[in-house]
Amino acid sequence: MSHYEQPSRLGHLLQRIVRTKGLAEQTSGQELNEIWKAAAGERVAARSYVRRLRSGVLEIGVSNGTILEELRSYLQHELLTTMQQRNPERQIKSLKFIKTR
């Protein structure tokens, strides 16, 4: 019976290695960025990207000051709702916009 348990253990080991090396987070980040770009629209997406998701806070880097203010003042609630609907498993609680270069 122990011979049949080996593949399962190997599978768990590989998952742990992938997580440890950050490959799972990188893939997750890329997926979030694609969803963000679709939700934000072409104009905003051209000047912004997902930085990370931590403790339910989705951090968005924004390279344009005008778009940053627009996101904070007018679009935040709508985009948060859209991101929550498209990513219910990630439990996004808020958006944080950060000025980048």
N, C-alpha and C positions, 0 to 999 in steps of 0.2 A: 504494500500500500504506500510506503514512503516514496517509491519511485514515481507514483502518480502525483505526488504533491510538489515535486521539483518544479515543473513548469509554472505553477501558480506562484511559488516563491520567487522564481526568476522574474516573472512579470511584475511582482511588487517591487523587487529590487530595481528593475529598469525604470519603473515609475519614480522611485525615490531618486535615482541618479538624474533623471530628466529634471525633476523639480529642483534638486540641489544645484544643478548647473544653470538654472534659470531659463531653460528652453521653454518650459510651460508658460512662464510669465511673459516671455518675449512673444510667443504666439498669441497669448491672451491680449497683450498690449497692441499687437498688430490688428487683431480683430476689433478691439475697442476703437482704435484709430479709424478704421474703415467705417464703422458704424457712426462715429462722431462726424466724419466728413460728410456722410450721407445726410445726417440729421441737420448739420449746420448750414449746408448749402455751399455752393461753389465759391462765392465771394469770401465768406468767413473761413471756410476750409482751407483756402489758399494761404491764409495767414495764421493758422492755428493747428495744433496737434495734441494728442493725448500724451501727457507726461507719465502719469501713473494713477493707479487706483489704490488708495490706502484707507482702511477703516471706513469704507463707504463714501469717501470723498474722491471724486474724479477730478484730477488736476489737469487743466488745459493750458498749454503754453500758447501765448498770443504774441505775434511779432509786430503788430500794428496798434498804436495807442488809441486811435479812433475806434477800431473794431473792439478793442479791449473794453472801452467804456460802453459801447453799444451792447456787448455781451453782458456786462455787469448790470446795466441799467434797464435794458428792454427785453433781452432774449433769454436771460438766465432761467426763468420759470418754465417757459415753453420748451427749451432745450433739455432741462432736467426731466420734465415729464416724458419727452420723447425718448431720452436715453433710458429711463426707468422702464418704459414699455417695451423697448427693443432688447433690454438686458435684465429681465426680472431676476435671473439667477445670480447676478453680481451685486444686487442690493445697493445700488447707488443712492445715497442719501442727499448729496449736495454736489454742486460744481464749484470749483475754485479756479479762477482765472489768474494766470501769472504772466507778467510782461517778460518776454524773452527778446533776444536780439534778432 
